[in-house]
Amino acid sequence: MAAGSATLLVFGLALLLSSWVLLLITSWKEDYAWGLFTLLLPPLSYLFALFKLDKAGQSILLAIAGWACIFLSQ
């Protein structure tokens, strides 16, 4: 793996982690059940973000940027 693609991969994973943390904070503020759901099932918790796009839109954008970096690292 080249250094550039490894950097993009690590940066993409960091963006995905930070988007999940932002989503976790947002969902705990919204409701206890959504916070617990986000903590236990991170990939499916992005459905919460799609339903509450006005509150959790930033986490969706970070996740899209993270996935774009991961796909560009291939």
C-alpha positions as CSV (number, residue, x, y, z in Angstrom):
1,M,0.0,0.0,0.0
2,A,1.4,3.4,-1.0
3,A,1.8,6.1,1.5
4,G,-0.8,8.3,-0.1
5,S,-3.5,5.7,-0.1
6,A,-2.7,4.7,3.5
7,T,-3.0,8.4,4.5
8,L,-6.4,8.7,2.8
9,L,-7.6,5.4,4.4
10,V,-6.6,6.6,7.9
11,F,-8.1,10.0,7.4
12,G,-11.3,8.5,6.1
13,L,-11.5,6.2,9.1
14,A,-10.9,9.2,11.4
15,L,-13.7,11.1,9.7
16,L,-16.1,8.2,10.1
17,L,-15.2,7.9,13.8
18,S,-15.7,11.6,14.4
19,S,-19.0,11.5,12.5
20,W,-20.2,8.7,14.8
21,V,-19.2,10.6,17.9
22,L,-21.1,13.7,16.7
23,L,-24.1,11.5,15.9
24,L,-23.8,9.9,19.4
25,I,-23.8,13.3,21.0
26,T,-26.8,14.5,18.9
27,S,-28.8,11.4,19.5
28,W,-28.3,11.4,23.3
29,K,-29.5,15.0,23.4
30,E,-32.6,14.1,21.3
31,D,-33.7,11.0,23.2
32,Y,-32.3,8.3,25.5
33,A,-33.4,5.5,23.3
34,W,-31.8,6.9,20.2
35,G,-28.6,7.5,22.1
36,L,-28.6,3.8,23.2
37,F,-29.4,2.7,19.7
38,T,-26.5,4.8,18.3
39,L,-24.1,3.4,20.9
40,L,-25.0,-0.2,20.2
41,L,-25.7,-0.2,16.4
42,P,-23.5,2.5,14.9
43,P,-24.1,1.7,11.2
44,L,-27.9,1.6,11.5
45,S,-27.9,4.8,13.6
46,Y,-27.3,6.8,10.5
47,L,-31.0,6.2,9.8
48,F,-31.7,8.5,12.8
49,A,-29.5,11.1,11.1
50,L,-31.5,10.9,7.9
51,F,-34.8,11.4,9.8
52,K,-33.4,14.3,11.9
53,L,-31.3,15.9,9.1
54,D,-31.7,19.4,10.5
55,K,-30.0,18.3,13.8
56,A,-27.6,15.6,12.6
57,G,-26.8,16.8,9.1
58,Q,-23.2,17.6,10.0
59,S,-22.5,14.0,11.0
60,I,-23.9,12.7,7.6
61,L,-21.6,15.1,5.8
62,L,-18.6,13.9,7.7
63,A,-19.5,10.3,7.1
64,I,-19.9,10.9,3.3
65,A,-16.4,12.6,3.3
66,G,-15.0,9.7,5.2
67,W,-16.4,7.1,2.8
68,A,-15.1,9.2,-0.1
69,C,-11.6,9.2,1.3
70,I,-11.8,5.5,1.9
71,F,-12.9,4.8,-1.7
72,L,-10.3,7.1,-3.1
73,S,-7.6,5.2,-1.2
74,Q,-8.2,2.1,-3.2
